[in-house]
Amino acid sequence: MAIQWFPGHMHKARKEMSQVLPETDVIIEVLDARIPYSSQNPMLAQIRGNKPCLKVLTKSDLADPESTQVWLNDLNNSDHSQKAIAISSQDAASIKTVPQAFRSMVNLNTNRVKPFCVMIVGIPNVGKSTLINLLAGKTIAKTGNEPAVTKRQQHITLSDHWILRDTPGVLWPNVENPDSGFRLAATGAIRDTAMDSAEVACYLLDYLGQTYHPLIEKRFNTELPTEGVEMLEQIGKLRGCIGGGQLVDFDRAARLVLTEFRSGLLGQLTLETPSMRDTELEQVVIASQKRAAEKENKAKRRKAARNKRT
């Protein structure tokens, strides 16, 4: 299922980002360590060119540490103009690596007078505002559990030599990869009203049942099936999510599962790997080519029909 969710302020933010990019020395792209691929904005790759980019994997305390290291290796080896680090808001030492990293990406040995500018970007609810507040050492950016809290750009002075430009969380107009859509919904980057909670929870449990089954059984202290719908139904019974006719209330059970996943109660979980990314990118290309071919054939049929009438 392709996801389309592009509020007006996001369209405005994309245009503003493009306009100020020439004045930016370093870009910080904030990614969710649980979904480093799905939380990357392809629009940024289109507009940044070779501008130095620091990929910051936030919420690493919620992600599988081994998977996070795999992602760091992949991101650090894929593009000479970018670096990748992982941080957690619960680990002060990890936060200190952020300014060290972006300062290393510019030439400081110049006679430059004006401050360097670092622009921070990221999709909604990825932890961008929390990172800004930690870098600034005070509450500047508004934070919240709902996506799209920040609505406009703002400038923050980090030191005499560095200015931070904050931007609203920006999704791209159409999330073509259906798997990415479900993962974005599972982590809360897309508003819960944009997709059916039960569908999202079943997708999540399908993956967790295959990849992290022992952790899920440990959390619910019982044997569980590996298939998403069956697992959600059993969890609903265990947690008393019962509706009319003594049947499981799947929506209520789904919201419970998603809440526990987002808070880390299910364990340290990562929902994708670099190999999954590569496979899904190929599938998106194939699907796009198929749609283009169908559109072209449809246009030819319309043209043939018009010619036949005349």
N, C-alpha and C positions, 0 to 999 in steps of 0.2 A: 504494500500500500504506500503510494507516494504521499508525503506530508507537505502541505502547503500552509505556512504560517509565517506571514511577513508583515507585522504591524507597520503602520506608517512611519513611526519614529525610527524603525530599523532601516527603511529605505533612505530616509534623510541621513542617518548615521553613515551608511555606506558611501554616499556622495561626499560627505564631509571628510571621511577617512581618505578618500582618493585625493581630495583637494590639499590636505595637510601633509600627505605622504612625502612630498619633496623636502619639507622642513624637518622631517623626522630622521634621526640618526640610527635608532635601533627600534625594532618592533618586539614587544613581548606578546606572544600568543599563549593565552592560558587555555590548557586542555585538561579534561577530566582523566585522571590516571586509569580509571576503570574503562574508558572508551576513547583512547587517544586518537584513533582514526575517525570515529563518528563525530567527535567533538571538534575536529578541524574544519574550518570554514573554507571551502574551495574558492570563494570569492577573494579571500586574502591572498591566496597563491596567485591569482590572476592579476592583482593590482600591485603586489609588493616588488615584483621583479627580483633583483639580487640584493635588495635591502637586507642588512643583517637582521636575523630573526631568532629570538630566544624562545624556544618552546618550553613552557613551564607546566609540568604535569602536577596539578593540584590534587588534593584529597588522596594522596598516596597511602595514607593510613587506612583507607577503605579498600584499596586495591591489593591484588595478589602481588607480593614483593618480587617473586620470580618473574612474573609476567611484566611487571614494571621495568625490570632490568632488561628484558628482551626488547621492550619498546625503546628504551633509552639507547641501546646499542644500534637499533635500526635507524632511529631518527638522527643520531649523531654521525652515522656513516652514509646517509643518503644525500646530503647537500652541504657543500663546504661553507655556504653562507649562513648556516643555522647551527645552533647548539640546542641541546635538550637536557633539562635537569628535572628532578622530582622533588616536590616539597609537601609538607603537611603543616597546616595551621597549628597543629598540636606540638610541632617540633621547631623551637626557636632557631636552632642551629641551621636547619634546612632553609629557613627564610633568609638567613644571612648570605646564602650562596647566590641569591638572585642578583643583588647589586654587583657582586663580584663578577658574575657571569656577563651581565650586559655591559659593564665597563670594559671587560676584556675584548669586546667586539668592535670597539672604535679606537682610533689612534688618538691617544691622550697627549702625545708629545707634539703638540702644535701650539701656535701662538694665538689660538682662537680666543675671542673675547666673549661671545655670547654662550650661554649654557648649552650643553648637549640636550637633545630632546628624545625621550623614549616614549613611544606610544604603546599603550596596553590595550589589547583586543581579546575578545573571546565570546563564545556563545552565551546565552542566558544561563544563570544559575550554575556557573562553572567554578565559582570562587574568586572571580576577578576583583570584586569590591573588597572582599576579605583580605586579599593579597595587598591591595592598595593601602588599606588601613595599617597593615603590618609594616609595609615599607615606610610609610609616613610616620609611624609611631604614634598615631592618633586616629580617631574616627573622623574620616573625611567623606568617604563614599558610603552611601546607604546600602545596607545588606539586607537579605531576606531569603526565605525559602522558596518564594515564588519567582519564576523567571521574569525577565524584563523589568527589573527594579530601576536600574539606571536608565534615564531617558535622554540625557544630553551630555555633550563633552564638557570636561572641566580640566583646568591646569593645576598641577600640584607641584610645589617647589620641594624637591628632595634635599637639595644642597645648593651652594653657590654655583656649582658646575652642572647640575642636572635638574631638568624639569620633566615631570611625568604628565603625559596627556591621557586622560581617561576617556573611554568611549562607551556608549551603550552596548549591551550584549546584542550581537547581531547574528541572526540565523540567515541562511540563504533562502531565496524564494521557493525553491522546490527541492525537498530531500528525496532524490530519485531512488536511492538505495533503500528498499523496505526494511532491511535489517537495521540500518542506521536509524531509521525512524523509530523503530521499537526500542532501540537502546537509548536514544535521546529521551523518549517518553519514560523509560524505566528509571533513568537517573534524575528526571525532573527538569530537563532542559526545555521541554515542551510542556505547555500547560496541560494539566490532567484532563481538562475538558476537550482537548484536541483529539484524543483517542480513547477508545473504550478501555477502561482500567482492567477488566477481566482478560481482554485480548493481550494487553501488555504483560500482565502478570503471568499468563500462560506461556507467552513467548519466553519470558525471563526464566520461568521454572523449567521449561524444556531444555534450555541451555545449561542451567545449573544442575539439573538432574543428570546430564551427561558428563559434566565437567567437575562439579563440586558436590556430588551426591552425599558423601560422608559428612560434609560440613552442614548440609541442610538437615540431614537426619539428626545430627548432634544438636542443632538448634531446637528442633521440635521434639527431640527425645523419643523418637519412634522410627520404625521402618516406614519408608515412603516409596511409592512407585517412582519411576524416572520420567514418566510422561506428564507434561504440564497440566492438562486438564484434570487428570486423576489426582495429581499431587495437590492442586489447588483445592479440589473437593475435600480431600482428606484433611488438609490444613484447616479448611473452613469448619469441619466437624470438630477438630481438636480445639479450636479457639472459640467455639460457640457462635460462629457466624451462621445462624439459622434463621430463615425467614418463614414465610407462610407455608403451611402444609408440612412443616418440619423439614423443608428442603434447604440445602446450603444456599446462602446468599452469596453468590459468586462475586458480586461487585464489592461487598463489604470485605470478603476474604482477600480479594485482590488488593484493595487499598491497604489492608494490614500487611500483606507480603511486600508491597512496594515501599511502605513506610519503614519496615524492618531492613529491607535491602539498602535504602538510601541512608539510613543511620548507621549501617555497619553491623547490625545485630545478627545478620546471617553469616558474617565472617568477612574476611578480606577477599574480595571477588573482582575479577576482571572479565569483561564480557566479549573481548575480541583479541585477536593476535595479528601480527603482521601478515601471516599467510592467509588468514581470513580476509584481511583488507585486500590483498592482491586478487584473490578469487572473486570477491564481490565487485571490485572495480571492473574486472573483465565482464562480469555479468551485466553491470550497468551499461557498459559500452555496447554489448550485444543487444540489450533491450532497446537502447537508444537507436541503434541502426535498424532494428526491426520496426520501430515506430516510424522512423523516417521513410523506410521502404513502403510501409502501409499507407502513409500519407501521400507519397508520390503515386502509388497505384490508384488511390482513391481519386487523386486529381486527374490522372489519365482517364479513368472511367467517366468522370464528369465531363471531361473535354470530348470524349468519344460520343457520349450521349447528346451533347449539344450539337456536335457536327452531324449526327444522325437526324436530329430534328430539323436541321436546316438543309 
